[in-house]
Amino acid sequence: MAFIKTLLPYAQIAVALLLIGSVLLQQKGTGLGAAFGGEGNIYRTKRGFEKVIFASTIVLGVVFLILAILSLF
């Protein structure tokens, strides 16, 4: 159990960095134009690498949440 407690903060840092990277790799929208009412987005499905990044962001977010809950105990 002591081994897990020493490894947990490092795992959280690694997952947090991967999560930040996956969020930054996702495509941006229209920028500030959407904030002022000029949205004009076209709805489309995610394909290829974009879909992989989107799914990995969700998985990394869930893993980070689980690690955060485990660090409370």
C-alpha positions in Angstrom: 0.0 0.0 0.0 2.9 2.3 0.7 4.2 1.8 -2.8 0.9 3.0 -4.3 0.9 6.1 -2.1 4.3 7.1 -3.3 3.5 6.4 -6.9 0.0 8.1 -7.0 1.3 11.8 -7.2 3.6 10.9 -10.1 0.7 9.2 -11.9 -1.5 12.2 -11.3 1.1 14.5 -12.8 1.7 12.3 -15.8 -2.1 12.0 -16.5 -2.6 15.8 -16.0 0.1 16.6 -18.5 -1.3 14.2 -21.0 -4.8 15.7 -20.4 -3.5 19.2 -21.0 -1.8 18.1 -24.2 -4.9 16.3 -25.5 -7.0 19.4 -24.9 -4.5 21.7 -26.6 -4.4 19.4 -29.6 -8.1 19.6 -30.3 -9.2 21.9 -33.1 -10.2 25.3 -32.2 -13.6 26.8 -33.1 -14.1 30.2 -34.6 -12.1 32.0 -31.9 -13.4 35.2 -30.4 -16.0 35.6 -33.2 -18.3 33.1 -31.4 -18.1 35.2 -28.2 -19.6 38.2 -30.0 -22.5 36.5 -31.8 -20.8 35.6 -35.1 -20.8 31.9 -34.5 -21.5 30.3 -37.9 -20.3 26.8 -36.9 -20.9 24.0 -39.2 -21.9 20.8 -37.4 -19.9 17.8 -38.6 -18.8 14.5 -37.2 -15.3 13.9 -35.9 -13.2 11.6 -38.0 -9.7 10.0 -37.8 -7.2 11.6 -35.5 -9.7 14.2 -34.3 -11.9 11.4 -33.0 -9.0 9.6 -31.3 -7.9 12.8 -29.5 -11.5 13.5 -28.4 -12.0 10.0 -27.0 -8.6 10.1 -25.3 -9.4 13.4 -23.7 -12.5 11.8 -22.1 -10.6 8.7 -21.0 -7.8 10.8 -19.5 -10.3 13.0 -17.7 -12.0 10.0 -16.1 -8.6 8.5 -15.1 -7.6 11.8 -13.6 -10.8 11.9 -11.6 -10.3 8.4 -10.3 -6.7 9.1 -9.3 -7.9 12.3 -7.5 -10.5 10.3 -5.6 -7.9 7.6 -4.7 -5.5 10.2 -3.4 -8.1 11.2 -0.8 -7.9 7.8 0.9 
